[in-house]
């Protein structure tokens, strides 16, 4: 539940109209009361499901044409109607030392709205600014184009200067700005909330970026990636991502228009890496505890795996858990310090014995063999059967003593079904996995290395 209530929850248009001109302290109310800035931003640049932004860095020769964000003088101006004005007058081109206004733009007509299309219920109060709100957005991953100088919401008059990515899961939104080519971030102002825009002191929608609740205005220059984290969210969101972007606008677009045209619906592996890093927080550690193993049932080897000391509420679990390495033991219902790793990133060398088999493990867990009838004996497969199959793949040796009853034919059946799986992408309604490593203060492994299931973070292409 949000710690800050949205102030306007009118039950009727009449109530809303009555409140339109009243002064209200704190009427500018974001859906959340927290916003953390993470310089450098998540792992969305280049490659993966979020490409399309061109190469980062590039072409700054220092001084000269790039020093103030635009080409100053020469050329007689740049036509195209950018909001800062590029037409120049007579001789040299207009030099905008403050950069260009830019907004995130969804390629989905049902998601984006130009500000002048909005109605806040206050006598059809119009907004005399260009820009877009994007929403409502349910939990998921989204990619948006970032257009500068698109006056009157006309992207044909604007310049594509980068992209904005939104990853919204478990009450937390990670909003990442990434510019490309010569374009750099000078300022950022962000709205994330349950309404299309924030409201001002008269309870009317405001599109003034200076009134957005998550500003960042002190960039030193040369910055092309930045991420803002907004916590304690609930329900569907609207996102207005504003930036001031400088660069050589005579270069025109960087990247390809179309909201990450190479975006592919499916699991967001980079998003999971970013999410786990955010969960661990500054100290890089969480706590973990498991219930005793399930030796007869059909859920998972550890029916409940719970995290603590997480920086993102909602990710504590409980999750279904499995054992990855039987070289260590683990006590049920005991709390351990632990590190987190995605199964889709490079694990530390030597952490587990056969990391290349994790794709087969992920495939097995997405087949939900527990409770299915094996063709070899027409008996139901147990969670312990699945655990033995996982050990057979990941561990060089099975435990010397295994408590519980398991079936060799069930294990062989599972392994045969998974044979030939080299790279596996789970479906959006499947599970992703991450590794939990219990460690001491020196980061040495102290207990059984664990594997947890969680719902897939799925990329949604606008």
N, C-alpha and C positions, 0 to 999 in steps of 0.2 A: 504494500500500500504506500502511495506517495507520501512523503513527509511534508510536502507543500501542496495545499489544495489549490486547484484552479479556481480563481475567485468568482468567475461568472458561470453559474450553473442555473441559469434562468429556466423556469418551467414554461414560459410562454413568451411570445414576441412582445406582449404588452409590458411584461416585467423588464425585458431587455431594453425597450425604448425608454422606460422610466429611468434606467440606470445610465443611459448614454452620456449625459452631461454632468453626472454627479462626480465629485472629486473623491477618489478612493486611495488611501495610502496603500502602497504595495500592489496596485492593480496590475503592474507588469509581473506576471506570475508564470514562471516556467513550470513545466510538468515535474521537474526535479529541482532539488536545491543544491545539487552538486555538479561541478564540471571540472574535470582535471585535464590539463594540457600535457600532451606527451610529445616532446619535440622529436622529429625524425619519423613519426608516423608508423603505421603498421606495415605489413609485408605485401602491400598491394601493387607496388610498382613493378611493371614489366612482368612477363610470364604469367603462369597460373591462370586463374579464371578471370582476372581483372586487368588484362592488358589494355592495349589501345591508347595509352597515354604518351607514346613516344619515349625517347631516351631522356633521362634526367641529367641535369647539368648542361654541358655543352656550351659552346660558343661565346663565353663572356671574355672579351679582350681587355676589360678594365678601361675605365675612363671612356672617352670617345662617345660613340653612339649609344652605348648601353648604360652610361653612368646615371642617367635620370629616368630610365625606364622607357624612353622613346628616342627616336632619331630626331635630334634638334637641328632645325635648319635644313635647307636643301630639299628639293623634290616637290615643293609647292603643296604639301599637305596630302593627307590620306583620305580619300573619299570612303564613305560607307557608314557615316552617321554614328560613330561611337559616342557614348554619352559625355565623355570628357571633351569632345570636340577635336576633330582631326583635320578639318578642312583647311585650316590655316588661312592666312589672308595675304594674297600676293605672293611674295618671294618664298621664304622658308616655311617648312612644316611646323605645325603647332607642337610645342613640347610640353607634355603633361608631366610635371615632376612628381605628382602624387600617384601616378599609376592609374589604371582603369578599374572601374567598378565591375565586378563579376559575380554571377550567381549560378548555382547548380540547377540543371535543367534535366528533367526526366523525359525520355523519349516516348513515354506512355501518356497519351492524351488524357486518360482517365486518372492519372496521378498528379500531373502538374497543373497549376493554375497561375496565370499572370495576376499580379497584385490588383490590377484594375478590374478584374473579374470577380473579386471577392465581395461579399456582403456580410458585414458584421452585425446586421440587425438594427443598426443605428441610423434610421432614415436613409438607408442606401448610401451611407457614407462612402465616397469613392476615395481611392488611394492614388495620388498623382505621382507614382514612381513606377519604374519598370523593375522586373524581377519576378521570381517564381517561388511559390510554396509547393512542396511535394508531399503528397499524402492522400488519404491515410495509409500508413505503412504498418503492416503487421510484422511480427518477428520474421527475420530473414536477412539476407544480404542483398544490397542494391548498389547499382552503379549509375552515376549521372555525369553528363557532360558539364564542363565549367566554361561558360561563355562570358567574355568581357565585352562591354560596349554594345550590348544588344538592345539599344533604345527601343521603347514601345514593345518590348518582348519579341523583337524581330531578330531571330538568330542569323538571318541572311545578312544583316547589317553588323553582326558581331564577329568576334574572333574566338575560336576554340583555343583555350590556354591550358587545359588540363582536365582532370576528372575529380569527382568527389565520390567516395565510397562510404556507405552506411552499413554497419553490421549491428543488428539489433537482436540480442538474445538475452533471456533470463533477466530482464529488467535493466539491461545496460546497453547503451548505444555508443559505438565507436565510430566517429565521423572523421574520415581521413581526406584531406585535401592533397592533391598531387598535381603540380604544374609540370610542363614539359617545354622543350626547346629553350629559348632565351627567357622564358617567363618565370617570374619569381613572386613569392608572396610577400606583400608589405603589411597587410592587416587581415584579420579574420574576425567576422562577427557571425554567431551561430544561434539560431532558434531551433529548439527541439521541444515540442509540446503537444498537447491534446487538441489544440485549435490551430487553424491555418497560420495565424500570426499571434504575436503577443499583443496585449492591450495596454493602452497608455493610461494616464491618470484620469481621463474622461471615460474610460472603459470602452474605447474604440480601438479597432485594429490599428497597429502602427507597423509600417514597413521601414522605419528609420533604423538602419543597422546599428547606430549608436545606442539604441534601446534594447538590443538583443542581449540576453542574459549571459552569453558566453563569448566575450570579446578577447582578442589577443592583438595588441596594437604596437608592440615594441620589438618587432623582428629586426635583427641587425643587418639583414641583407643576405642575398645568396641562398635563401631558404626555398626549397621546392617541395618539401613534404612536411605535413603537420597533422597531428591527430588530437582530437578533443574527445574525452570520455565523459559521458553523462550517465549518472547512476540513478537508481531508485525510480525507474520508469514503470509504467503499466499501461496495457491496452495499446490501441493504435496511435501512431505518432504522425506529426507533420514535421518536416525538416525544411528550414530555409538556411541555406549555406551561402553566405556572402563573403567576398574577399576583395581586397584591393590588390591588383596584380600589375607589376611593372615588367617591362621588357621591350624588345624591338618589334613593334607592331607592324612594321613593314614586312616582317617574316610571314605574316598571315597565320593561318591555323597551324597548330602542331598536333600531330596525331590525326586520327580519323573520326569524323563526326558519326554519331549513331549510338552514343552511350555504351562504350566498350563493345564494339561490334563483334569482337572475338570472344565475348563473354559466353560461357557455356553453362547452362543450367546443371547444377550438380553440387557435390560436396565441396565446401570451401576449406581446403586443407590449410591454406595460409591463415585463414580466419581462426582456425582451431589453435594454431601455434601462437597467434597474437592473444587469443583469449586465455590460454593457459599461462602465458607470461603475465597478463594482467591479474589473473587469479592469485599468482604467487606473490605479487606485490614487490616492494622494495627489497625485502630480505630474501626473496627467492625461495621461501619455504612455506609449506602448509602442514597441517597435521592430518593423519589418516588412521582410521580404525576399521576393522572388519569383524563381522560375526563369525562364528565357528563354521567350518565347511559343511556344505550340504551333501551328504553322502548317499542319499536315497532319492532326492527330489529332482525336479525338472526345471528349476529356474536358472541358477548359476552356481559355480563352486562356492563362492562367497555370496550368499543371498543379499547381503547388505554391505556396501563399502561407503564410508562416510568421510568427507573432507571437512577440515576446520581451519581457522585462521586464514580464510580466503578474503581477498580484497573485493570480490564481486559476490554479493549475496545471491542465493539461488543456485549456486553451483556446488553446494555442499553434498548434494545427493539426498537420499542414498542411491547409489548406483549398483548395478550388477557387477560383481568382481570375479576375477580369475587370477590364478597363479602363473607367473611367467618363468620363474626360476626356483627349482626345488632345492638348490644348494643351501638356502637359509630356511629357517622356520619362522613362524609368526604366531603370536598369541591372539586369540579372539578377544575382542572388546578391550584391547590395550591400545593406547594412543601413541603414535610414532610421529616424529618429524619426517617430512618427505619432500622430495623434488618431483616436479611434473614434466613429462615429455609427451609430445604428440607422436603417435605411431607413424605419422606421415612426414617426419623430419629425420635427419640423421641423428641417431642415438650416439652417446659417448662410446668410444671404442671399448669393447670388452664388457659392456653393461649386461648384455644377454649373449648367449652363445651363438645363436643362429638368427640374427635380426632380419635376414633376407626372407625368412619364412613368415613374417608378420602379415604379408598380403594374404597368404592362405588362412592364417588365423582370423583376420578380419572377414574374409569370405565365409568361413565356418560360422562365425557368430551371427552373421546376417542371414544364415539359412535357418536359424532357430531349430537345430536338430533335436533339442531337448523335448521329449514327448513324442517325437515322430517314430514310426514303426520302421525298423531296419529290415531290408529285404532278406538279409542273411539268416534271420531266425524269427522274423515276425514278432519281435518284442520291442517295447518302447526304449528309446535311447535316453539315458540319464544324463544329468549334469556332470557326474563323475566321468562318464564315457567321453564327453566333450573335453573335460579337463585333461584326461589321459592323452587324447589326440593333440591337444595344444602342447603338452609336455613333449610328445613325440616329435613335434616339429621344431620347437624353440630350444629345448634342452637337449644336451648330448646324451644324457642318461635319465631314465625314469627314477623316481625315488625308490630306495631299496625296500621300503615298507610302505604300502599304501593301505590305509584304513578304508574299508568299504568294499562293495562288490561292483566290479565293472566287467564289461564283455569285450573280449578280444575281437570278436566279429563286428561289434558296433564300432570300435575304434578303427579297424581296417576299412569299414564301410565309409566312415567320415573322411578318412585320409584319401581313399580312392576318389571320392566325390570332389575333393579339393585339388586333386593332382592337375598340374598344368596351369594353375592360377599364378601369374607372375606380377600382375598389377591389377588391383581391384578398387573400383570406385563404388561405394555403397549408394543405394538409391536415397532419395530425399526422405523417405519414410523409414530408412534403416538406422543403423547405429554406426557411430565412429568410436574409435578407441584411443585411450591415452594411458601412458605408463606412469606408475607411482613408485618411486624409489625411496624406501625408508633410509634415512641417513642420520649420522651423529653430527656433532658440531664441526668436525673436520670434513664433513661431506663424504665419509666412508659408509658403504652400505652396511646396514645393521640388521635387516630382516628381509623376509621374502619380497621379491620384486613383484608388483601387482599390475594387473591390467583391468581397466574399467570401461564399461560401455556407457555412451551417452547418445542422445538423439543427434542425427546428422545436422550440422550447420550447413544449410543449403543456399547456394547462390541463386538469386532470382534476377534474371536479366530484364531490365525495364523495357 
